Amino acid sequence: MSKGSMKKALQPVTRALATRLSHAGCEVCPITGALTPAIHPSSTFERNKDLTYPSGYIYARTSNPTRNLLETVLADIETPLHQIPGEALSFSSGVAAAHSIFQALPNGHVLLADDVYHGNRTLLNDVFAEWGLKITQLDMTDLNSVQTALENNDRDNVVLWVESPSNPLLKITDIEAVGTLATKYDVPFVVDATMSSCWNIQPIGLGADLVVHSTTKYYGGHSDLTGGAVIKSSTCKNNALLLFEKSKFHQATVGANPSSFDCWLTLRGLRSLSARMDVHSNNGMKVATFLNQHPNVSHVFYPGLMDHPGHDIMTQQSRTVQEEEQAEQAEKAEQAEGTKGTERTERTESNVKRRNKKRKVNYGGMISFLVEGTEQNAIDVVSATEIFKRATSLGGTESLIEHRASVEGPLTLTPSNLIRLSVGLEDSNDLIEDLNHALEVV
């Protein structure tokens, strides 16, 4: 894919997300007719005799055809219907993507959740704090706390950083409400959406300036690559645009870029994302429901459960509900300006009923739960599973189980009896039987 073909992304998105994902990066090769994109492993590109670069590519650290193709696709799939895509940057890992933003804030201030991914917390506390970056952790689900933090700090060089769902307690932040505060106080708003993927939530449609992903997880989807991404909204605030441009400079200058093969693998993973996320979510709901009724489990953290404090917010900000509401508003506007009022009213009401009947909200495949008892009881449960593999990470086809506190180290804030699950694509009955056996053994 040439750099010139990226101009297509300037047009508003008109195709459904499932369609865009299933064709991610697939453009028919005019020479061979191949549907699958090529891998361009070259690290350098030839100049013309007049010393120009006809393709626009110079050196792989600054740009590469396969990486540019992935970035074009990422910008597209993160964009809600009828909006214009922004721009994306790909990195060698999710932490490298976060690093590029933190590095763009010399002597700045990051407001982030108390329950934040420990890799980012470590990066902030052990690396950037030494370089003058200030960090304030607060409960992002409490809008009063967010507003107080914004009011009580100098808002120059400040960033609001949100995870929703959070890792590992799966707290649900009202992205749209926090985005409104970010706009009110004119601070860049960044959302780490790794735990949900664009199939479940599109933060740009809820007011995010920048979206961060570890593409290692659901986007790759097969536990065979590492990668990260930063995606910019086409309507982001000027200070967020400056952050993005600095991140782009760091991407090219520092060189924390993914290999062309990892970019190609990510594109391959994206083409099955919609189908995989549906299975992850269906299995997640069944496993969470089972755990919620088990006598050896004291608490389950899963936003799909009705008693989860963030259930209603997760439902409201899900992509499917957002698209339904957008369609309803469009139909009402059409009805208001149309001449065939009665006929249009009946059609609008019929369409709304049809969509509500078909409404499907995905709550994801990530679950955390507290084992009844001690830390050792939790470790014993993790040790007793057979289908669930004892490994870190998430988003692969296989189900993973981990004692999260031991992964995060001595400074962890995670309860010592907490277990985190990444529910995979196996048969849900087999997964439930595996967990039940482990819990009964303990």
Phi, psi and omega in degrees: 000125180282159179294333179294327181291346179292346180296341178302331184291352180282350180272148178299147179289128182238350182256149181300154183298321180300322179292315180298318181293317185293341178249019186304112177080000184269103172237133183297125179291123183293343181268312185256341186081006181296140178270325180279134182295150179283160172260128179250092184278355186301138178266346181216161188224143187284144175267157171288170178296334177273011176073013173271166177247100187297330182270346183090356181259137183240305187208142191296336178293330180268326178192154181208139184303319181291320179293319179296324177297314178300317182295323176297318180294317181298317178298324182289311187286340177278354185263127177296160178307141174072006174255160180271128179297151175269243183212155181228153174234137177249147184228174184283347177196167176295322179293325177295323177296314177297318180304320183295329178282314179300323181292339180276008183237057180300128182059026180269198187214124178251121172263117183220170187290152175293331179253083184241154180310128190295333177296319177288323178297318178296317179301317181289313186286321189261346180242299189281336177299327179291342181256015172094006179279123181272145183230131173232121177259136181210170179280103183288348176279349179258101184297328177297320178294321179295315180295319179298318180296322179290322181288329188265007180231151173296122188271004172285130177065034177252144177230136171266123184239120185235142166246133176208110358293155179275167184236114016248005187273359177052044171288145181249115176269139174284094186300317183295319180293317178293324177298324177296319177294320179298322178290318180301317183262006175054056175237147178298142184239115182246133178239123171273109185252024183303319187285347183248321187074161181294340179293328180266315183220136173245093186301332180299323178289348181254006175110004179289140173279314181231143176240135180246141176223144158270103181288353172304328192274246187295328184291315173291308168078359184228014177055039182227019178204163168236142181189165177212169182206150169235124182242132182257135172290146178290347180244023184293158180294157183300321180290330175287323176298320178297318176301315182297317181295323175293321177298320178297319178297317179294324179302314182283326186275316182280324174088027178275060186256150176285155174290159178298327179292319177296324176297317179296318178297322178296317177300318178298317179296320181299329184292344176247009187300315184299316180292318181295316183296326176297318180289316177307314184289318178299314178294321180300317180296318180294317180293318180297320179297318177298310182298324183294343181253000185275133183294339180267009177244125183269335180200144177239131176255100179205119187292349177283343179282139185298331183271002175290131184298340180256012185302311184294321180293317178300319179296313185294323184266005177293151184300318183297318179292319179299318179293322178297315181294323178296318180294321179296318179296321179295321180292322178294321178295320178296319180296319184295327183260357183276167180262337181263068189301309184297313181298317181291323178299315180296319181293319179298312180298321179295317180295321179297314179298320180296316180293319179297324179293324183268358185306128179226117179253127177265128181255004173092175183250013181260130181224138167238148177209155178259126176283139176293112180130213190259178175301319181296323176301317180295317179297322179296322178296314179301324182286343188264353181280155179244314179284314175293123181268140182279090182206153177276181184084185183194169172088001178276176180291333182269150178278138181238150178225140178208146171278101196294321183299321181289335176287321186278343175095183189295337182266012182296148173258000182285136178305141185290342180256022180267137174241135177251136179244139163251105185279125186266211187255011180291176174294130185297327179295323178294321179295317180295318179297320179297314179293320180298318178299315182296319180290325179287325177299317179293000000 
